[in-house]
Amino acid sequence: MGWESMWIWFLFGAVFAEVQAGERLLNSTDGMNVLFIIVDDLRTTLGCYGDAVVKTPNIDQLSSQSVVFQNAYAQQAVCAPSRVSLLTGRRPSTTKLFDFNSYWRVHAGNYSTMPQYFKENGYVTMSVGKVFHPGITGNHSDDYPYSWSIPPYHPSSEKYENQKACKSKDGKLHANLVCPVDVTEVPEATLPDIQSTKEAIRSLHSVKKHNSSFFLAVGYHKPHIPFRYPKEYKKLYPMENLTLAPDPHIPEGLPPVAYNPWMDIREREDVQALNVSFPYGPIPKHFQLLIRQSYFASVSYMDAQVGQLLSALDSLEFTNTTIVVFTSDHGWSLGEHGEWAKYSNFDVATHVPLMFYVPGRTTVPVTPLGPVFPFIDPLSYIPGTIPPPGRNRNVVVELVSIFATVSELVGLPVPPDCPESSFHIALCTEGASLVPHFNVSDEDDDELIESVAYSMYPRPSDIPQWNSDRPDLKDIKIMGYSIRTIDYRYTIWVTYNPTNFTPTFQDVHAGELYFVEDDPNQDNNLYNRSMHDALSSKLFAFMRP
């Protein structure tokens, strides 16, 4: 054991000593534990969301015992802003984080986070892997010590993710987008998500030993690029069985400001070798299929990690005392609209999985003495053997609601609604608890039709340029505000002042309107052919400061 691990376990002991002394921490019988699993760049490419291609037996098994929200949306389709938003329960317009270059406690307000709230109410809070985005957005500490009882754990092999670690046919190592590997040959003979799973299981063993209430957040890297995954998962998706995206071409009515030129994958050596023209040049079809194959393989690899973690929850007898939340920070385009990234307001970028397993509340009958989450190897999984989701909910919901929902589920006071200006209020939420939707059907849910999810995305220009995907705050000139209901997605792109964080709704650069029943892929923009004054009023009323 290295000195870093020894130091962490020393801190574990110090924290748990408080439990034994009864000074601060609650006994585990006083409330449910929480296992919060967040995945990076995972769209709703899961069996439990109706995907017939991908093999995700462990997540599907979790869904069979959960409330599954089929229409959950992120507030901004990029890692750092989305994670800060859902962990603070406040929208990016409040955290004032649209890029990767600020810390909300200094830049916007000293807001409480979900793990901080649990810590202050007696839970041991632990972070493993990518929960907060690394860097200044978490004060280079993943917001420790505010949010976590012990220093967050990051896998040592994280540092190789963007290095030249992909062996090609020439025998040399490259920084490729597509990177199936022999795990025994990679540095440290492991990958970050494998290390994170082992560390998370060790954390569960420790809290079991000390009989402590816990909030354990586990962040998985895959399927985030590069697609670096154990090569055996590639065989699950033979190229001859794969198809291109249903709409691989740029829609005719798409405003240029809405398009993202996927600069991050253009920087990979194997993509550079394709000589794809900027910004609209299509990727060759054979490589499109290769990207889709590698994304699916990465998802199945991640599913195996989730399965091992849930199986450990079972074996340690936590299944009946632990709420499990599973979600993603945002989605990822797999060729839809000719795009290969997040960085937009389309459903493929904002639509995410969201499910809650609550013992005794969301579960369906299982074998009395059998495990709830036995591990299922995706490599040998037979499709069709997993029960369907336990309880599907079609109401439109937002990730910003997770904070209030989990608080209510464990019996903590739900943070109050934030007022219009909440700069000086440490604890409040801009997302309503989803618990009222747990035990009603879609037919009985009065909010189903009127429910709305709000997203936003910044741009530096009306036309795609090198920094269109991830503009720094100072470079933002336009903000795309978007609302998603059961029936439609409506987006307007307006002038934005990054100095005082002010939109000018009267200066509309472009608009989009898609009716999803007839146009599920959002290809037919009806903005210029529809009367949308009522939609504009609805959006303006919400977003106007």
C-alpha positions in Angstrom: 0.0 0.0 0.0 1.4 3.4 -1.0 1.6 6.3 1.3 -1.3 8.0 -0.4 -3.6 5.0 0.4 -2.2 4.8 3.9 -3.0 8.5 4.5 -6.5 8.1 3.2 -7.2 5.1 5.4 -5.8 7.0 8.4 -8.3 9.7 7.7 -11.0 7.1 7.4 -10.1 5.9 10.9 -10.2 9.4 12.2 -13.6 10.1 10.7 -15.0 6.8 11.9 -13.7 7.4 15.4 -16.2 10.2 15.6 -18.9 7.6 14.9 -17.9 5.4 17.7 -17.7 8.3 20.1 -21.1 9.4 19.0 -20.0 13.0 18.6 -21.3 13.8 15.1 -22.1 11.0 12.8 -25.4 9.2 12.7 -25.7 5.5 13.2 -26.5 3.6 10.0 -29.9 2.6 11.4 -31.1 6.3 11.5 -31.5 6.6 7.7 -30.7 5.2 4.3 -27.3 5.2 2.8 -26.7 6.6 -0.7 -24.7 5.2 -3.6 -24.6 7.9 -6.3 -23.2 6.7 -9.6 -22.5 9.2 -12.3 -21.2 8.3 -15.7 -19.4 10.5 -18.2 -20.9 11.2 -21.6 -23.5 8.4 -21.4 -26.6 9.0 -23.5 -29.6 6.9 -23.2 -27.9 4.1 -25.1 -29.1 1.4 -22.6 -31.3 -1.6 -22.9 -33.7 -0.2 -20.3 -34.2 2.9 -22.5 -35.2 0.8 -25.5 -31.8 0.5 -27.2 -31.8 -2.9 -29.0 -28.1 -2.9 -29.9 -26.1 -2.1 -26.7 -25.6 -4.8 -24.0 -26.0 -3.3 -20.5 -27.3 -6.2 -18.4 -26.2 -4.8 -15.0 -27.7 -1.3 -15.5 -30.8 -2.9 -16.9 -31.0 -5.1 -13.8 -30.8 -2.1 -11.6 -33.5 -0.4 -13.6 -35.8 -3.5 -13.0 -35.8 -2.5 -9.3 -35.9 1.2 -9.8 -38.1 4.2 -10.8 -36.7 5.0 -14.2 -37.2 8.5 -15.6 -37.4 8.1 -19.4 -37.2 11.9 -20.1 -34.5 13.3 -17.9 -32.3 16.2 -19.2 -29.0 17.9 -18.3 -28.9 21.6 -17.9 -25.7 22.0 -20.0 -24.2 19.4 -22.2 -20.6 19.7 -21.0 -18.9 18.0 -18.0 -18.0 20.7 -15.5 -21.1 23.0 -15.7 -23.4 20.0 -15.6 -21.8 18.4 -12.6 -21.6 21.6 -10.6 -25.3 22.2 -11.5 -26.6 18.9 -10.4 -24.4 18.7 -7.3 -25.4 22.2 -6.1 -29.0 21.9 -7.2 -28.6 25.2 -9.1 -28.7 26.0 -12.8 -25.6 27.1 -14.8 -27.1 30.6 -15.0 -26.8 30.7 -11.2 -23.5 29.0 -10.7 -22.2 31.2 -13.6 -20.1 28.3 -14.8 -20.3 27.7 -18.6 -16.7 26.6 -19.1 -13.9 24.9 -17.1 -12.2 28.0 -15.6 -13.9 29.1 -12.4 -14.8 27.8 -8.9 -18.5 28.6 -8.1 -17.8 29.3 -4.4 -15.7 32.2 -5.4 -17.2 33.2 -8.8 -20.9 32.9 -8.1 -21.7 32.1 -4.4 -20.7 29.9 -1.5 -23.4 27.3 -2.4 -23.8 24.1 -0.5 -23.5 20.8 -2.4 -25.5 17.6 -2.1 -22.6 15.7 -0.4 -21.9 18.7 1.8 -25.5 18.7 3.0 -25.2 14.9 3.8 -21.9 15.4 5.5 -23.4 18.2 7.7 -26.2 15.9 8.6 -24.0 13.1 9.9 -23.0 11.0 6.8 -19.5 9.9 5.9 -19.2 11.3 2.3 -16.7 9.8 -0.1 -15.9 10.5 -3.7 -14.3 8.0 -6.1 -13.3 8.7 -9.7 -14.8 11.6 -11.7 -17.6 13.2 -9.6 -16.7 16.9 -9.7 -14.8 17.8 -12.8 -11.1 17.9 -12.0 -9.4 21.3 -12.0 -10.4 24.8 -10.9 -14.2 24.1 -11.1 -13.7 22.0 -7.9 -10.9 24.2 -6.5 -8.3 21.5 -7.5 -9.6 19.4 -4.6 -13.0 18.1 -5.9 -14.5 20.6 -3.3 -12.7 18.9 -0.4 -13.1 19.5 2.6 -16.5 21.1 2.1 -18.2 18.2 0.3 -16.2 15.1 1.4 -15.2 13.6 4.7 -12.0 12.3 3.3 -9.9 13.4 0.3 -11.5 12.2 -3.0 -9.9 9.2 -4.7 -8.6 9.5 -8.3 -7.2 6.4 -10.1 -3.5 6.7 -10.7 -4.0 5.5 -14.3 -6.1 8.6 -15.1 -3.0 10.3 -16.1 -2.6 8.0 -19.1 -6.1 8.7 -20.6 -4.9 11.4 -23.0 -1.4 10.2 -23.5 -0.1 8.1 -26.4 -1.2 4.7 -25.1 -2.9 3.2 -28.1 -0.9 0.6 -30.0 -1.5 0.7 -33.7 -0.5 -1.6 -36.6 2.8 0.1 -36.9 3.7 -1.1 -33.4 3.9 2.5 -32.0 1.8 4.2 -29.4 -0.6 6.9 -30.5 -3.2 9.3 -29.0 -6.1 7.9 -30.9 -9.8 8.2 -30.5 -10.5 4.5 -31.0 -8.3 2.6 -28.6 -9.2 -1.0 -27.6 -6.4 -2.3 -25.4 -5.0 -5.4 -23.8 -5.3 -4.4 -20.1 -2.2 -6.5 -19.2 -0.1 -4.3 -21.6 -1.3 -0.8 -20.5 0.6 1.2 -17.8 0.0 -0.1 -14.3 -1.9 -3.1 -15.9 -5.3 -1.4 -15.3 -7.7 1.3 -16.5 -9.1 4.1 -14.4 -12.7 2.7 -14.1 -11.3 -0.7 -13.0 -9.4 1.0 -10.3 -12.4 3.1 -9.3 -14.5 0.1 -8.9 -12.0 -1.6 -6.6 -11.6 1.5 -4.5 -15.4 2.0 -4.2 -15.7 -1.6 -3.0 -12.9 -1.0 -0.5 -14.8 2.0 0.7 -18.0 -0.1 1.2 -16.0 -2.6 3.2 -14.7 0.2 5.5 -18.1 1.7 6.2 -19.5 -1.7 6.8 -16.8 -2.3 9.4 -17.5 1.0 11.2 -21.3 0.8 10.9 -21.6 4.3 9.5 -24.2 6.0 7.4 -22.6 6.9 4.0 -22.9 8.9 0.9 -20.6 7.3 -1.7 -20.3 9.0 -5.1 -18.6 6.9 -7.8 -17.8 8.6 -11.1 -17.0 6.4 -14.2 -15.0 7.9 -17.1 -16.3 5.7 -19.9 -17.8 6.1 -22.4 -16.0 9.5 -22.5 -13.3 9.8 -25.2 -10.8 8.4 -25.9 -12.6 5.1 -26.3 -9.9 3.2 -24.4 -11.4 0.0 -23.1 -10.6 -3.7 -22.8 -10.5 -5.1 -26.3 -12.7 -8.1 -25.6 -15.7 -5.9 -25.4 -15.3 -5.0 -29.1 -16.5 -8.5 -30.1 -19.9 -7.7 -28.7 -20.5 -5.4 -31.7 -19.5 -6.9 -35.0 -19.2 -4.2 -37.6 -21.5 -6.0 -40.0 -24.3 -5.7 -37.4 -23.9 -1.9 -37.0 -25.6 0.9 -38.8 -25.0 4.6 -39.1 -27.0 7.2 -37.2 -30.5 7.5 -38.5 -29.8 11.1 -39.5 -26.0 11.3 -40.3 -26.3 14.5 -42.3 -26.6 18.1 -41.2 -30.3 19.1 -41.3 -31.1 21.6 -44.0 -32.8 24.0 -41.5 -30.2 23.8 -38.8 -28.9 27.3 -37.9 -25.1 27.4 -38.1 -24.9 28.7 -34.5 -26.5 25.4 -33.3 -23.9 23.2 -34.9 -20.8 22.0 -33.0 -17.7 21.1 -35.0 -16.5 18.4 -32.6 -13.0 19.8 -32.2 -12.0 17.4 -29.4 -12.1 14.3 -31.6 -10.5 16.2 -34.5 -7.4 16.4 -32.3 -7.0 12.6 -32.1 -4.3 11.1 -34.3 -6.6 8.6 -36.1 -9.2 11.2 -36.9 -6.5 13.7 -38.1 -5.4 11.0 -40.5 -8.8 11.1 -42.2 -8.2 14.7 -43.3 -11.8 15.7 -42.6 -12.6 19.2 -43.7 -13.6 21.9 -41.1 -16.3 22.4 -40.0 -18.9 20.4 -41.9 -16.8 17.7 -43.6 -18.3 14.2 -42.9 -16.3 11.4 -41.4 -16.0 8.4 -43.7 -18.7 5.9 -43.2 -16.3 3.1 -42.2 -14.9 5.3 -39.4 -18.4 6.4 -38.3 -19.2 2.7 -37.7 -15.9 2.3 -35.9 -16.7 5.2 -33.5 -20.2 3.7 -32.9 -18.7 0.3 -32.2 -16.2 1.7 -29.8 -18.8 3.8 -28.0 -21.1 0.8 -27.5 -18.1 -1.3 -26.3 -17.1 1.4 -23.8 -20.7 1.4 -22.5 -20.7 -2.4 -22.0 -17.3 -2.2 -20.3 -18.6 0.5 -17.9 -21.7 -1.6 -17.3 -19.5 -4.4 -16.1 -17.9 -2.0 -13.6 -21.3 -1.0 -12.3 -22.3 -4.6 -12.0 -19.3 -5.4 -9.9 -20.1 -2.5 -7.6 -23.7 -3.4 -7.2 -22.8 -7.0 -6.6 -20.5 -5.8 -3.7 -23.4 -3.8 -2.3 -25.4 -7.1 -2.2 -22.6 -9.2 -0.7 -22.0 -6.6 2.1 -25.8 -6.6 2.9 -26.3 -3.0 2.0 -29.0 -3.6 -0.6 -31.8 -3.1 1.9 -30.4 0.0 3.4 -28.9 1.9 0.5 -30.6 4.1 -2.1 -28.8 3.9 -5.5 -29.0 6.8 -7.9 -27.7 6.2 -11.5 -27.3 9.0 -14.0 -24.9 10.7 -16.5 -23.7 14.3 -16.8 -25.0 14.6 -20.4 -25.2 12.6 -23.6 -23.1 12.4 -26.7 -23.9 12.5 -30.5 -23.0 9.4 -32.4 -23.3 11.0 -35.9 -26.8 12.5 -35.5 -26.9 15.8 -37.3 -23.4 15.1 -38.6 -22.0 15.7 -35.1 -19.7 13.6 -32.8 -19.7 15.3 -29.4 -22.0 16.8 -26.8 -21.8 20.6 -26.9 -25.4 21.3 -28.0 -29.1 21.6 -26.9 -30.2 18.6 -28.9 -31.7 15.6 -27.1 -28.7 13.4 -28.1 -26.6 15.8 -26.0 -29.0 16.6 -23.1 -31.1 13.5 -22.7 -29.6 11.3 -20.0 -30.5 8.1 -18.0 -31.8 8.8 -14.5 -33.0 6.1 -12.1 -33.5 5.7 -8.4 -33.5 2.4 -6.5 -35.1 2.8 -3.1 -35.3 -0.4 -0.9 -38.9 -1.3 -0.1 -40.3 1.5 -2.3 -39.2 0.9 -5.9 -38.4 -2.8 -5.7 -40.4 -5.6 -7.3 -40.7 -9.1 -5.8 -37.5 -11.1 -5.9 -36.3 -14.4 -4.6 -36.4 -13.9 -0.8 -32.9 -15.2 -0.1 -31.3 -14.4 -3.4 -29.2 -11.4 -4.3 -30.9 -8.3 -5.8 -28.0 -7.4 -8.1 -26.0 -10.5 -9.0 -23.2 -9.7 -11.4 -23.9 -10.3 -15.1 -21.0 -10.5 -17.4 -21.9 -8.5 -20.6 -19.5 -10.7 -22.6 -21.7 -13.7 -22.0 -25.1 -12.0 -21.5 -28.0 -13.4 -23.4 -30.3 -10.5 -24.4 -33.9 -10.7 -23.2 -33.2 -12.3 -19.8 -33.4 -9.1 -17.8 -36.8 -7.9 -16.5 -38.0 -4.6 -17.9 -37.7 -1.4 -15.8 -39.5 -1.6 -12.5 -41.4 1.6 -13.0 -41.1 3.8 -16.0 -42.0 7.5 -15.7 -42.4 9.6 -18.8 -42.7 13.0 -17.0 -40.0 15.5 -18.2 -37.4 16.1 -15.4 -34.1 17.7 -14.9 -30.8 16.7 -13.2 -31.0 19.9 -11.1 -33.7 18.0 -9.2 -31.5 15.2 -7.9 -30.3 17.1 -4.8 -33.9 17.7 -3.5 -35.0 14.2 -4.5 -32.2 12.3 -2.6 -32.7 14.5 0.4 -36.3 13.7 0.6 -35.8 10.0 0.0 -33.4 9.7 3.1 -35.7 11.7 5.3 -33.6 14.9 5.4 -35.4 18.3 5.2 -35.6 19.2 1.5 -33.6 22.3 0.8 -36.0 25.3 0.3 -36.7 26.7 -3.2 -34.2 29.4 -4.2 -35.7 32.9 -4.5 -35.1 34.7 -7.8 -31.8 36.0 -6.5 -30.0 33.5 -4.2 -26.4 34.8 -4.2 -26.2 35.0 -0.4 -28.1 31.9 0.3 -25.9 28.9 0.9 -28.6 26.2 1.0 -31.5 26.2 -1.5 -32.4 24.4 -4.7 -33.7 25.3 -8.1 -35.0 21.8 -8.8 -38.1 20.3 -7.3 -38.0 16.9 -5.7 -39.1 14.1 -8.0 -40.5 11.9 -5.2 -44.1 12.9 -5.9 -43.7 11.2 -9.3 -42.6 7.9 -7.8 -45.9 6.3 -6.9 -48.2 7.6 -9.6 -48.9 6.5 -13.1 -48.4 8.7 -16.1 -52.2 8.8 -16.5 -52.6 10.2 -12.9 -49.7 12.6 -13.1 -51.1 16.1 -13.5 -47.6 17.5 -14.2 -46.8 15.1 -17.1 -47.9 17.3 -19.9 -46.8 20.6 -18.4 -43.4 19.5 -17.2 -40.5 21.3 -18.7 -36.7 20.8 -18.8 -34.4 23.8 -19.4 -31.0 23.6 -20.9 -28.5 26.2 -22.2 -25.3 26.3 -24.3 -22.9 29.1 -25.1 -21.3 30.0 -28.4 -18.5 32.5 -29.4 -20.0 33.1 -32.9 -22.9 32.7 -35.2 -20.9 30.3 -37.3 -18.8 27.3 -36.3 -15.2 28.1 -35.4 -12.3 26.4 -33.5 -13.7 27.3 -30.0 -17.4 26.8 -30.7 -17.6 23.7 -28.6 -16.0 25.0 -25.4 -15.7 28.8 -25.4 -14.0 30.5 -22.5 -16.4 32.7 -20.5 -14.8 35.9 -22.0 -15.4 34.6 -25.5 -19.1 33.9 -25.2 -21.2 36.1 -27.5 -24.4 34.1 -27.8 -26.4 31.8 -25.5 -28.8 29.2 -26.6 -31.7 28.8 -24.2 -33.8 25.6 -24.7 -36.9 24.1 -23.3 -38.0 20.5 -23.7 -41.5 19.3 -23.1 -43.2 16.0 -23.9 -44.2 17.5 -27.2 -41.4 19.7 -28.5 -38.0 21.2 -28.1 -37.8 25.0 -28.5 -34.4 26.9 -28.6 -33.5 30.5 -29.2 -30.0 31.8 -29.6 -29.6 35.4 -28.2 -26.9 37.9 -27.6 -25.1 37.3 -24.3 -22.8 39.6 -22.2 -20.2 37.4 -20.3 -19.1 40.4 -18.2 -22.4 40.9 -16.4 -23.9 37.5 -17.3 -26.8 39.1 -19.1 -28.8 37.8 -22.1 -30.5 40.2 -24.5 -33.7 38.4 -25.4 -34.7 41.1 -27.8 -31.6 40.3 -30.0 -32.4 36.8 -31.4 -29.8 35.4 -33.7 -31.6 32.1 -34.6 -34.3 29.8 -33.4 -35.2 26.1 -33.5 -38.5 24.3 -33.0 -39.0 20.6 -33.3 -42.1 18.6 -32.6 -40.8 15.3 -31.3 -43.7 13.0 -32.0 -43.4 13.5 -35.8 -39.7 14.4 -35.7 -38.0 12.4 -32.9 -34.4 13.0 -34.3 -35.1 16.8 -34.3 -34.1 17.3 -38.0 -37.0 19.4 -39.3 -36.7 22.9 -37.8 -40.1 24.6 -37.9 -39.1 27.9 -36.2 -39.6 30.0 -39.2 -42.8 28.3 -40.2 -44.6 28.5 -36.9 -46.3 30.9 -34.5 -44.1 30.7 -31.5 -44.8 33.8 -29.5 -46.3 31.8 -26.7 -43.2 29.5 -26.5 -41.0 32.6 -26.5 -42.9 34.1 -23.6 -42.7 30.9 -21.6 -38.9 30.7 -22.1 -38.3 34.4 -21.5 -40.3 34.3 -18.2 -38.1 31.5 -16.9 -34.7 32.8 -18.1 -35.0 36.5 -17.6 -32.9 37.6 -14.6 
